[in-house]
Amino acid sequence: MPSQQLPLLDAPWPAPGDRVLLLKKRWLDMIVSGEKVVEVRGQRLKPGPAWLACGPYVYAIVEFDAAQQAPDLATFQQRWPEHRLVAAQLPYATTWLWPILSVRSLPRPVARKTRPGPVTWDKFAT
């Protein structure tokens, strides 16, 4: 998939082509509430804004800081209050922590076109 465009942080809603990170509802709710301030993934991230979606709706926009590689399990476990992922081993061969600098919920969810299959990143489309 071609790379997505970084959305404008102050945009009122997603624009076609904006990058959208898909999450499970549990993690989305924790990020929006401020309980989770670091996302955990197996790939590095380009810092900047991204929309957050669950299923066919976009709920919020976040700004990610530069990704940090988790050096070892002990460090990862010490950072549990930030990422909230309980793990007996690092979740990925190379585990990346994506710090969240800010989050803003939309007044109401915005519908988006979904793609079939396992998807982590998507481009916004209606």
DSSP file (Angstrom, degrees, kcal/mol; ACC not computed):
  #  RESIDUE AA STRUCTURE BP1 BP2  ACC     N-H-->O    O-->H-N    N-H-->O    O-->H-N    TCO  KAPPA ALPHA  PHI   PSI    X-CA   Y-CA   Z-CA
    1    1 A M              0   0    0      0, 0.0     3,-0.1     0, 0.0   121,-0.0   0.000 360.0 360.0 360.0 134.4    0.0    0.0    0.0
    2    2 A P        -     0   0    0      0, 0.0     0, 0.0     0, 0.0     0, 0.0  -0.289 360.0 -86.6 -60.4 152.4    1.4    3.5   -0.8
    3    3 A S        -     0   0    0      1,-0.1     2,-0.1    16,-0.0   120,-0.0  -0.265  43.9-119.8 -64.7 149.5    2.2    5.5    2.3
    4    4 A Q        -     0   0    0     -3,-0.1     2,-0.3     1,-0.1    14,-0.2  -0.457  25.4-109.8 -84.0 158.3   -0.5    7.5    3.9
    5    5 A Q  B     -a   18   0A   0     12,-2.3    14,-2.3    -2,-0.1    -1,-0.1  -0.640  32.0-109.9 -86.6 148.9   -0.4   11.2    4.3
    6    6 A L        -     0   0    0     -2,-0.3    44,-0.1    12,-0.2    12,-0.1  -0.642  37.0-129.0 -75.1 128.0    0.0   12.7    7.8
    7    7 A P        -     0   0    0      0, 0.0     2,-0.4     0, 0.0    -1,-0.1  -0.284  25.4 -98.1 -71.2 163.3   -3.2   14.4    8.8
    8    8 A L    >   -     0   0    0      1,-0.1     3,-1.9     2,-0.0    42,-0.0  -0.719  28.9-136.1 -79.3 130.5   -3.3   18.0   10.1
    9    9 A L  T 3  S+     0   0    0     -2,-0.4    -1,-0.1     1,-0.3    52,-0.1   0.812 103.5  44.8 -60.3 -31.8   -3.4   17.8   13.9
   10   10 A D  T 3  S+     0   0    0     -3,-0.0    -1,-0.3     3,-0.0    -2,-0.0   0.279  82.4 130.6 -97.4  12.2   -6.1   20.5   14.1
   11   11 A A    <   -     0   0    0     -3,-1.9     4,-0.0     1,-0.1    50,-0.0  -0.389  58.3-138.4 -63.9 140.0   -8.2   19.0   11.3
   12   12 A P  S    S-     0   0    0      0, 0.0    -1,-0.1     0, 0.0    -3,-0.0   0.768  81.4  -6.4 -72.9 -23.6  -11.9   18.7   12.3
   13   13 A W  S    S-     0   0    0     93,-0.1    48,-0.0    38,-0.0    -3,-0.0  -0.963  93.2 -68.4-160.3 167.6  -12.2   15.3   10.6
   14   14 A P        -     0   0    0      0, 0.0     6,-0.0     0, 0.0     3,-0.0  -0.288  41.2-146.1 -66.2 146.8  -10.1   12.9    8.4
   15   15 A A    >   -     0   0    0      1,-0.1     3,-2.3   110,-0.0   109,-0.3  -0.801  38.5 -80.2-106.0 153.3   -9.3   13.8    4.8
   16   16 A P  T 3  S+     0   0    0      0, 0.0   109,-0.2     0, 0.0     3,-0.1  -0.287 119.3  20.9 -54.0 131.5   -9.0   11.3    2.0
   17   17 A G  T 3  S+     0   0    0    107,-2.5   -12,-2.3     1,-0.3   108,-0.1   0.238  87.2 140.0  92.8 -12.4   -5.6    9.6    2.1
   18   18 A D  B <   -a    5   0A   0     -3,-2.3   106,-2.7   -14,-0.2    -1,-0.3  -0.313  60.8-103.4 -61.5 146.2   -4.9   10.5    5.8
   19   19 A R  E     -B  123   0B   0    -14,-2.3    32,-2.2   104,-0.2     2,-0.4  -0.524  37.9-168.0 -75.5 140.0   -3.2    7.7    7.8
   20   20 A V  E     -Bc 122  51B   0    102,-2.5   102,-2.1    -2,-0.2     2,-0.5  -0.996  11.2-149.8-131.3 125.4   -5.5    5.8   10.1
   21   21 A L  E     -Bc 121  52B   0     30,-3.1    32,-2.6    -2,-0.4     2,-0.4  -0.857  17.0-141.3 -96.1 126.9   -4.2    3.3   12.8
   22   22 A L  E     + c   0  53B   0     98,-3.0     2,-0.3    -2,-0.5    32,-0.2  -0.749  26.8 174.0 -92.8 133.3   -6.7    0.5   13.5
   23   23 A L        -     0   0    0     30,-2.7    32,-0.3    -2,-0.4     2,-0.2  -0.902  36.2-103.6-132.7 158.1   -7.1   -0.6   17.1
   24   24 A K     >  -     0   0    0     -2,-0.3     4,-2.3    30,-0.1     3,-0.5  -0.575  42.6-111.2 -75.1 150.8   -9.2   -2.9   19.2
   25   25 A K  H  > S+     0   0    0      1,-0.2     4,-2.8    -2,-0.2     5,-0.2   0.853 115.2  58.4 -55.0 -40.7  -11.8   -1.0   21.2
   26   26 A R  H  > S+     0   0    0      1,-0.2     4,-1.7     2,-0.2    -1,-0.2   0.927 111.0  40.9 -56.6 -48.1  -10.1   -1.8   24.5
   27   27 A W  H  > S+     0   0    0     -3,-0.5     4,-2.2     2,-0.2    -1,-0.2   0.885 113.2  54.2 -71.2 -38.9   -6.9   -0.1   23.4
   28   28 A L  H  X S+     0   0    0     -4,-2.3     4,-2.7     1,-0.2     5,-0.2   0.943 108.7  48.9 -58.2 -48.4   -8.7    2.8   21.7
   29   29 A D  H  X S+     0   0    0     -4,-2.8     4,-2.1     1,-0.2     6,-0.3   0.886 110.4  51.1 -60.1 -40.2  -10.6    3.6   24.9
   30   30 A M  H  X>S+     0   0    0     -4,-1.7     6,-1.9    -5,-0.2     5,-1.3   0.884 112.0  46.8 -66.3 -38.1   -7.5    3.5   27.0
   31   31 A I  H ><5S+     0   0    0     -4,-2.2     3,-0.9     4,-0.2    -2,-0.2   0.944 112.6  48.5 -68.0 -47.1   -5.7    5.9   24.7
   32   32 A V  H 3<5S+     0   0    0     -4,-2.7    -2,-0.2     1,-0.3    -1,-0.2   0.863 112.3  49.2 -62.0 -36.6   -8.7    8.3   24.5
   33   33 A S  H 3<5S-     0   0    0     -4,-2.1    -1,-0.3    -5,-0.2    -2,-0.2   0.639 113.1-118.6 -77.3 -13.6   -9.0    8.3   28.3
   34   34 A G  T <<5S+     0   0    0     -3,-0.9    -3,-0.2    -4,-0.7    -2,-0.1   0.454  85.4 115.2  88.4   1.3   -5.3    9.0   28.8
   35   35 A E  S   <S+     0   0    0     -5,-1.3     2,-0.5    -6,-0.3    -4,-0.2   0.819  75.8  47.0 -71.7 -31.2   -4.7    5.7   30.6
   36   36 A K        +     0   0    0     -6,-1.9    -2,-0.2    -9,-0.1    47,-0.2  -0.961  59.2 165.8-115.0 119.5   -2.5    4.4   27.8
   37   37 A V        +     0   0    0     45,-2.2    63,-2.9    -2,-0.5     2,-0.4   0.310  62.9  55.3-118.5   6.4    0.2    6.9   26.6
   38   38 A V  E     -F   99   0C   0     44,-1.4     2,-0.3    61,-0.2    -1,-0.2  -0.986  67.5-149.8-140.5 128.7    2.4    4.5   24.6
   39   39 A E  E     -F   98   0C   0     59,-2.3    59,-3.3    -2,-0.4     2,-0.5  -0.770  14.7-143.4 -94.5 145.0    1.4    2.2   21.7
   40   40 A V  E     +F   97   0C   0     -2,-0.3     2,-0.3    57,-0.2    57,-0.2  -0.938  31.2 152.8-113.7 126.7    3.3   -1.0   21.2
   41   41 A R  E     -F   96   0C   0     55,-2.4    55,-3.4    -2,-0.5    51,-0.1  -0.922  50.8-119.0-145.8 169.6    4.0   -2.4   17.8
   42   42 A G  S    S+     0   0    0     -2,-0.3     2,-0.3    53,-0.2    52,-0.2   0.203  91.8  59.2 -96.8  13.7    6.5   -4.5   15.8
   43   43 A Q  S    S-     0   0    0     53,-0.1    -2,-0.1    49,-0.0    53,-0.1  -0.972  86.1-103.0-141.0 156.2    7.6   -1.7   13.5
   44   44 A R        -     0   0    0     -2,-0.3     2,-0.4    23,-0.1    -2,-0.1  -0.363  37.3-139.9 -72.1 157.7    9.1    1.7   13.7
   45   45 A L        -     0   0    0     52,-0.1    22,-0.7    20,-0.1    52,-0.0  -0.950  11.4-125.3-124.7 140.3    6.7    4.7   13.2
   46   46 A K        -     0   0    0     -2,-0.4    18,-0.2    20,-0.1    20,-0.0  -0.764  44.3-117.7 -77.5 121.1    7.1    8.0   11.4
   47   47 A P        +     0   0    0      0, 0.0    18,-0.2     0, 0.0    19,-0.1  -0.145  69.1  68.9 -60.3 157.0    6.3   10.6   14.1
   48   48 A G  E    S- D   0  64B   0     16,-2.2    16,-2.5    17,-0.1    14,-0.1  -0.753  83.4 -23.5 128.4-173.5    3.4   12.9   13.7
   49   49 A P  E     + D   0  63B   0      0, 0.0     2,-0.3     0, 0.0    14,-0.2  -0.278  49.6 172.0 -73.0 154.3   -0.4   12.8   13.7
   50   50 A A  E     - D   0  62B   0     12,-2.0    12,-2.7   -44,-0.1     2,-0.2  -0.955  30.3-121.0-155.0 143.6   -2.6    9.7   12.9
   51   51 A W  E     -cD  20  61B   0    -32,-2.2   -30,-3.1    -2,-0.3     2,-0.5  -0.584  25.4-136.7 -80.3 150.6   -6.3    9.1   13.2
   52   52 A L  E     +cD  21  60B   0      8,-3.0     7,-2.8    -2,-0.2     8,-1.2  -0.943  26.8 177.4-112.1 129.9   -7.5    6.2   15.4
   53   53 A A  E     -cD  22  58B   0    -32,-2.6   -30,-2.7    -2,-0.5     2,-0.4  -0.919  21.5-167.0-130.9 156.2  -10.2    3.9   14.2
   54   54 A C  E >  S- D   0  57B   0      3,-2.1     3,-1.4    -2,-0.3   -30,-0.1  -0.962  70.5 -36.1-138.8 121.8  -12.0    0.8   15.4
   55   55 A G  T 3  S-     0   0    0     -2,-0.4   -32,-0.0   -32,-0.3   -31,-0.0  -0.384 126.3 -16.7  61.3-138.2  -14.0   -1.1   12.9
   56   56 A P  T 3  S+     0   0    0      0, 0.0    56,-2.4     0, 0.0     2,-0.4   0.228 121.8  78.2 -87.4  17.3  -15.8    1.2   10.4
   57   57 A Y  E <   -DE  54 111B   0     -3,-1.4    -3,-2.1    54,-0.2     2,-0.5  -0.964  64.2-143.1-132.1 144.5  -15.4    4.4   12.5
   58   58 A V  E     +DE  53 110B   0     52,-2.7    52,-2.2    -2,-0.4    -5,-0.3  -0.882  22.9 173.0 -97.5 132.3  -12.6    7.0   13.2
   59   59 A Y  E     -     0   0B   0     -7,-2.8    47,-2.9    -2,-0.5     2,-0.3   0.678  52.9  -2.8-114.3 -25.9  -12.8    8.2   16.8
   60   60 A A  E     -DE  52 105B   0     -8,-1.2    -8,-3.0    45,-0.3     2,-0.4  -0.956  53.5-123.4-160.0 169.9   -9.8   10.4   17.6
   61   61 A I  E     -DE  51 104B   0     43,-2.4    43,-2.6    -2,-0.3     2,-0.3  -0.989  26.6-173.3-125.4 139.9   -6.6   11.9   16.4
   62   62 A V  E     -DE  50 103B   0    -12,-2.7   -12,-2.0    -2,-0.4     2,-0.5  -0.863  20.4-136.5-125.1 161.7   -3.2   11.4   18.1
   63   63 A E  E     -DE  49 102B   0     39,-2.1    38,-3.3    -2,-0.3    39,-0.9  -0.986  22.7-154.2-118.0 121.0    0.2   12.9   17.7
   64   64 A F  E     -DE  48 100B   0    -16,-2.5   -16,-2.2    -2,-0.5    36,-0.2  -0.737   2.6-146.2 -94.6 141.1    3.0   10.3   18.0
   65   65 A D        -     0   0    0     34,-2.7     3,-0.1    -2,-0.3   -20,-0.1  -0.319  51.5 -55.9 -86.8 179.7    6.5   11.2   19.1
   66   66 A A        -     0   0    0     -2,-0.1    -1,-0.2     1,-0.1   -20,-0.1  -0.333  65.1-107.7 -60.5 138.0    9.6    9.3   17.7
   67   67 A A        -     0   0    0    -22,-0.7     2,-0.4    31,-0.1    31,-0.2  -0.345  30.3-153.5 -67.1 147.6    9.4    5.6   18.2
   68   68 A Q  E     -G   97   0C   0     29,-2.7    29,-3.4    -3,-0.1     2,-0.3  -0.986  14.3-126.3-124.8 133.0   11.7    4.0   20.8
   69   69 A Q  E     -G   96   0C   0     -2,-0.4    27,-0.2    27,-0.2     3,-0.1  -0.625  22.7-123.7 -78.6 133.4   12.9    0.4   20.6
   70   70 A A        -     0   0    0     25,-3.0    25,-0.4    -2,-0.3     3,-0.1  -0.682  22.4-159.2 -73.9 115.9   12.3   -1.6   23.8
   71   71 A P        -     0   0    0      0, 0.0     2,-0.3     0, 0.0    -1,-0.2   0.823  62.3 -14.1 -72.2 -30.7   15.8   -2.8   24.7
   72   72 A D     >  -     0   0    0      1,-0.1     4,-2.1    -3,-0.1     5,-0.1  -0.976  69.5 -95.4-163.4 169.6   14.8   -5.7   26.8
   73   73 A L  H  > S+     0   0    0     -2,-0.3     4,-3.0     1,-0.2     5,-0.2   0.885 117.3  56.2 -62.6 -41.9   11.9   -7.4   28.7
   74   74 A A  H  > S+     0   0    0      1,-0.2     4,-2.1     2,-0.2    -1,-0.2   0.925 110.2  44.6 -60.0 -45.5   12.7   -5.8   32.1
   75   75 A T  H  > S+     0   0    0      2,-0.2     4,-1.3     1,-0.2    -1,-0.2   0.915 113.0  51.9 -64.3 -42.7   12.6   -2.3   30.6
   76   76 A F  H  < S+     0   0    0     -4,-2.1     3,-0.4     1,-0.2    -2,-0.2   0.925 110.8  47.4 -59.5 -45.5    9.4   -3.2   28.8
   77   77 A Q  H >< S+     0   0    0     -4,-3.0     3,-1.5     1,-0.2    -1,-0.2   0.862 107.2  56.6 -66.4 -35.7    7.8   -4.5   31.9
   78   78 A Q  H 3< S+     0   0    0     -4,-2.1    -1,-0.2     1,-0.3    -2,-0.2   0.801 104.5  54.3 -64.0 -27.7    8.8   -1.4   33.9
   79   79 A R  T >X S+     0   0    0     -4,-1.3     3,-1.8    -3,-0.4     4,-1.6   0.264  72.9 115.2 -90.8  12.4    7.0    0.8   31.4
   80   80 A W  H <>  +     0   0    0     -3,-1.5     4,-3.2     1,-0.3    -1,-0.2   0.860  67.2  62.0 -50.8 -42.4    3.7   -1.2   31.9
   81   81 A P  H 34 S+     0   0    0      0, 0.0    -1,-0.3     0, 0.0   -44,-0.2   0.773 108.7  44.6 -59.2 -21.9    1.9    1.9   33.3
   82   82 A E  H <4 S+     0   0    0     -3,-1.8   -45,-2.2   -46,-0.1   -44,-1.4   0.876 128.8  21.4 -86.5 -40.9    2.5    3.6   30.0
   83   83 A H  H  < S-     0   0    0     -4,-1.6   -43,-0.2   -46,-0.2    -3,-0.2   0.697  82.7-147.8-105.5 -22.3    1.6    0.9   27.5
   84   84 A R     <  +     0   0    0     -4,-3.2     2,-0.7    -5,-0.3    -4,-0.1   0.653  48.9 136.2  65.5  19.7   -0.7   -1.5   29.6
   85   85 A L        -     0   0    0     -5,-0.1     2,-0.4     2,-0.0    -1,-0.2  -0.878  45.5-149.1-102.9 112.5    0.4   -4.6   27.8
   86   86 A V        +     0   0    0     -2,-0.7     2,-0.3    -3,-0.1    -9,-0.0  -0.655  29.3 167.3 -78.3 128.2    1.2   -7.5   30.2
   87   87 A A        -     0   0    0     -2,-0.4     3,-0.1     1,-0.1    -2,-0.0  -0.993  42.0-163.1-149.8 137.6    3.9   -9.7   28.7
   88   88 A A  S    S+     0   0    0     -2,-0.3     2,-0.3     1,-0.1    -1,-0.1   0.530  93.6  17.1 -90.4 -10.6    6.2  -12.6   29.8
   89   89 A Q  S    S-     0   0    0    -16,-0.1    -1,-0.1   -17,-0.0   -17,-0.0  -0.962 105.2 -75.1-150.1 162.3    8.3  -11.9   26.7
   90   90 A L        -     0   0    0     -2,-0.3   -17,-0.1     1,-0.1    -2,-0.1  -0.395  42.7-133.1 -60.0 136.2    8.7   -9.0   24.3
   91   91 A P  S    S+     0   0    0      0, 0.0     2,-0.3     0, 0.0    -1,-0.1   0.711  84.1  32.1 -70.0 -19.6    5.6   -9.1   22.0
   92   92 A Y  S    S-     0   0    0    -51,-0.1     3,-0.3     1,-0.1   -51,-0.0  -0.927  83.4-113.7-133.6 157.3    7.6   -8.7   18.8
   93   93 A A  S    S+     0   0    0      1,-0.3     2,-0.5    -2,-0.3    -1,-0.1   0.915 121.3  22.1 -55.1 -43.3   11.1   -9.8   17.6
   94   94 A T  S    S-     0   0    0    -52,-0.2     2,-0.5    -3,-0.1    -1,-0.3  -0.967  90.4-158.0-122.5 112.1   11.8   -6.0   17.5
   95   95 A T        -     0   0    0     -2,-0.5   -25,-3.0   -25,-0.4     2,-0.4  -0.796   5.7-163.6 -98.9 127.5    9.4   -4.2   19.8
   96   96 A W  E     -FG  41  69C   0    -55,-3.4   -55,-2.4    -2,-0.5     2,-0.5  -0.890   8.8-150.3-112.2 139.6    8.8   -0.5   19.3
   97   97 A L  E     -FG  40  68C   0    -29,-3.4   -29,-2.7    -2,-0.4   -57,-0.2  -0.936   7.4-160.5-107.3 126.5    7.2    1.9   21.7
   98   98 A W  E     -F   39   0C   0    -59,-3.3   -59,-2.3    -2,-0.5   -31,-0.1  -0.872  13.5-145.9-109.6  97.7    5.3    4.8   20.1
   99   99 A P  E     -F   38   0C   0      0, 0.0   -34,-2.7     0, 0.0     2,-0.6  -0.383   8.8-138.0 -65.1 138.6    4.9    7.6   22.7
  100  100 A I  E     -E   64   0B   0    -63,-2.9   -36,-0.2   -36,-0.2     3,-0.1  -0.881  19.5-177.4-100.3 119.1    1.6    9.6   22.4
  101  101 A L  E     -     0   0B   0    -38,-3.3     2,-0.3    -2,-0.6    -1,-0.2   0.840  68.0  -6.5 -84.4 -36.5    2.1   13.3   22.8
  102  102 A S  E     -E   63   0B   0    -39,-0.9   -39,-2.1     2,-0.0     2,-0.3  -0.988  56.0-161.0-156.2 157.8   -1.6   14.3   22.5
  103  103 A V  E     -E   62   0B   0     -2,-0.3     2,-0.4   -41,-0.2   -41,-0.2  -0.995   4.3-173.8-144.0 140.4   -5.0   12.9   21.8
  104  104 A R  E     -E   61   0B   0    -43,-2.6   -43,-2.4    -2,-0.3     2,-0.2  -0.975  16.9-142.1-137.6 122.4   -8.2   14.6   20.7
  105  105 A S  E     -E   60   0B   0     -2,-0.4   -45,-0.3   -45,-0.2   -46,-0.1  -0.517  22.4-117.8 -78.2 148.1  -11.5   12.8   20.4
  106  106 A L  E     -     0   0B   0    -47,-2.9   -93,-0.1    -2,-0.2    -1,-0.1  -0.566  23.6-117.2 -79.0 151.1  -13.9   13.7   17.6
  107  107 A P  E    S-     0   0B   0      0, 0.0    -1,-0.1     0, 0.0    -2,-0.0   0.854  99.9  -0.4 -58.4 -33.7  -17.3   15.1   18.7
  108  108 A R  E    S-     0   0B   0    -50,-0.1   -50,-0.1   -49,-0.0     0, 0.0  -0.978  95.0 -87.3-150.9 150.7  -18.9   12.0   17.0
  109  109 A P  E     -     0   0B   0      0, 0.0     2,-0.5     0, 0.0   -50,-0.2  -0.210  36.4-137.5 -59.7 148.2  -17.3    9.1   15.1
  110  110 A V  E     -E   58   0B   0    -52,-2.2   -52,-2.7    -4,-0.0     2,-0.1  -0.937  18.9-123.6-109.9 126.2  -16.7    9.5   11.4
  111  111 A A  E     -E   57   0B   0     -2,-0.5     2,-0.3   -54,-0.2   -54,-0.2  -0.374  32.1-174.3 -68.4 145.4  -17.6    6.5    9.1
  112  112 A R        -     0   0    0    -56,-2.4     2,-0.4    -2,-0.1    14,-0.2  -0.951  30.6-103.4-137.6 157.8  -14.8    5.2    6.9
  113  113 A K        -     0   0    0     12,-3.8     2,-0.2    -2,-0.3    12,-0.2  -0.674  40.8-149.8 -79.7 132.8  -14.5    2.6    4.2
  114  114 A T        -     0   0    0     -2,-0.4     8,-0.0    12,-0.1    -1,-0.0  -0.672   2.7-139.9-103.6 159.6  -12.9   -0.6    5.5
  115  115 A R        -     0   0    0     -2,-0.2     4,-0.1     2,-0.1     2,-0.1  -0.895  25.6-110.7-113.6 147.5  -10.7   -3.2    3.7
  116  116 A P  S    S+     0   0    0      0, 0.0    -1,-0.0     0, 0.0     0, 0.0  -0.366  76.2  30.6 -73.2 156.7  -11.0   -6.9    4.2
  117  117 A G  S    S-     0   0    0     -2,-0.1     2,-0.5     2,-0.1    -2,-0.1  -0.184 107.4 -29.9  91.5 177.3   -8.3   -8.9    6.0
  118  118 A P        +     0   0    0      0, 0.0     2,-0.4     0, 0.0     0, 0.0  -0.574  67.9 171.6 -73.6 120.6   -5.8   -8.1    8.7
  119  119 A V        +     0   0    0     -2,-0.5     3,-0.1     1,-0.1    -2,-0.1  -0.996  24.0 170.7-133.8 133.9   -5.0   -4.4    8.5
  120  120 A T  S    S+     0   0    0     -2,-0.4   -98,-3.0     1,-0.4     2,-0.3   0.776  77.4  30.8-103.4 -49.5   -3.0   -2.2   10.9
  121  121 A W  E     +B   21   0B   0   -100,-0.2    -1,-0.4  -102,-0.0     2,-0.3  -0.855  69.4 170.9-110.7 146.4   -2.7    1.0    8.9
  122  122 A D  E     -B   20   0B   0   -102,-2.1  -102,-2.5    -2,-0.3     2,-0.4  -0.951  33.1-115.5-144.8 164.8   -5.1    2.3    6.4
  123  123 A K  E     -B   19   0B   0     -2,-0.3  -104,-0.2  -104,-0.2  -105,-0.1  -0.891  42.4-106.7-101.3 136.8   -5.8    5.4    4.3
  124  124 A F        +     0   0    0   -106,-2.7  -107,-2.5    -2,-0.4     2,-0.3  -0.389  50.8 159.0 -64.6 134.2   -9.0    7.2    5.2
  125  125 A A              0   0    0    -12,-0.2   -12,-3.8  -109,-0.2  -110,-0.0  -0.976 360.0 360.0-152.3 145.7  -11.7    6.9    2.5
  126  126 A T              0   0    0     -2,-0.3   -12,-0.1   -14,-0.2   -14,-0.1   0.399 360.0 360.0-104.2 360.0  -15.4    7.3    2.7
